[in-house]
C-alpha cells in the first residue's frame, strides 16, 4: 500500500497540478484546489495539505452542506 505522501505526489503529477492544496478525506486523496476559499465544498474533517506540508482541517457544518471554515493545524 502506498503512503499518503506517495499518493499525493502521484495525484498531482497525473493531473499536472502545481501549488495549491491537496484535499485528503478519510485517509485518501479526495481532490485539489488552488485556493483554500470554499470549505463548503468539502466535508468536515477533510484535511488540506500544501506543498510545504502545512495542513488545514475543514470544521463546522455537516456532511450534506459541507464545512463552514478551514482551521490551520499546528505543525
Number of C-alpha atoms within 10 A of each C-alpha: 5 7 9 13 11 10 14 21 14 12 17 16 11 9 9 8 15 13 13 15 24 24 24 20 18 10 10 13 18 16 15 22 15 12 9 15 10 14 20 20 14 26 22 23 19 22 25 28 19 18 12 8 11 13 19 21 22 25 20 16 16 14 13 11 13 19 22 18 18 22 13 13 11 7 6
